[in-house]
């Protein structure tokens, strides 16, 4: 059965409206930066567009640090596989299959008391 419902962002006109609202909010905030007096504690706080530049630089630094951390912390794909397939004995596989909570062919669990 196919889902034929139409969602809000399926229509390109809605996406265009949302982007226009976003751009309008950005323009209003830039205009308000000239109109509203900010009470700053440091000299650099009073610079025009300080906070957008500060946010952008912060995001770039965050991405660069995350990239460095990924190289440092990344493990191989089979890192958590402590035993290779060859080292697993058939007896241990049979014990697992015959355990109390074994799953039958249909996928149902049964418990033997």
C-alpha positions in Angstrom: 0.0 0.0 0.0 1.4 3.3 -1.1 1.3 6.4 1.1 -0.4 9.0 -1.1 -0.7 11.7 1.5 1.0 15.0 0.6 3.1 16.5 3.4 3.9 20.2 4.1 7.4 20.2 2.5 6.5 18.0 -0.5 5.3 21.2 -2.3 8.2 23.4 -3.6 6.0 26.5 -3.0 6.0 25.8 0.7 9.8 25.5 0.8 10.1 28.7 -1.1 7.8 30.5 1.4 9.7 29.1 4.3 13.0 30.3 2.8 11.5 33.8 2.1 10.4 34.0 5.8 13.9 33.0 6.9 15.5 35.7 4.6 13.1 38.3 5.9 13.9 37.4 9.5 17.6 37.8 8.7 17.1 41.2 7.1 15.0 42.4 10.0 17.7 41.3 12.5 20.4 43.1 10.5 18.3 46.3 10.5 17.6 46.0 14.2 21.4 45.7 14.8 21.7 49.3 13.6 18.6 50.6 15.6 18.9 48.8 19.0 21.5 50.0 21.4 23.4 47.1 22.9 25.0 47.3 26.3 28.4 45.7 25.7 31.0 44.7 28.2 33.9 44.4 25.9 35.1 46.6 23.0 34.7 43.8 20.4 31.1 43.2 21.4 30.2 46.6 19.8 31.7 45.7 16.4 29.1 45.4 13.6 28.3 41.7 12.9 30.4 40.5 15.7 28.0 37.8 16.8 27.4 36.3 13.3 31.1 36.2 12.6 31.8 34.7 16.1 29.1 32.0 15.5 30.5 31.2 12.0 34.1 30.9 13.3 32.9 28.8 16.2 31.1 26.4 13.9 34.1 26.1 11.6 36.4 25.4 14.6 33.9 22.8 15.9 33.9 20.9 12.5 37.7 21.0 12.3 38.1 19.7 15.9 35.5 17.0 15.2 37.5 15.9 12.0 40.7 15.7 14.1 38.9 13.7 16.8 37.5 11.3 14.3 41.0 10.5 13.0 42.1 10.1 16.6 39.2 8.0 17.9 38.1 6.1 14.8 38.3 2.3 15.2 38.2 -0.4 12.5 34.9 -1.9 11.4 35.4 -5.1 13.3 36.8 -3.5 16.5 34.2 -4.9 18.8 34.3 -8.4 17.2 36.7 -10.0 19.7 36.8 -13.4 18.1 37.1 -14.2 14.4 34.6 -16.6 12.8 37.3 -19.4 12.5 37.8 -19.4 16.3 34.2 -20.0 17.1 33.6 -23.7 17.8 30.5 -25.5 16.5 29.8 -26.7 20.0 29.4 -23.1 21.3 27.0 -22.3 18.4 24.9 -25.4 19.3 24.7 -24.4 22.9 23.5 -21.0 21.9 20.9 -22.5 19.7 19.6 -24.9 22.4 19.5 -22.3 25.1 16.4 -21.6 27.1 15.4 -18.6 25.0 15.9 -20.2 21.6 14.1 -18.8 18.6 12.3 -21.2 16.3 12.2 -21.0 12.5 9.1 -18.7 12.5 10.9 -16.2 14.7 8.9 -16.9 17.9 10.6 -17.2 21.2 9.8 -20.0 23.6 11.0 -20.7 27.1 11.5 -24.2 28.3 11.0 -24.6 32.1 
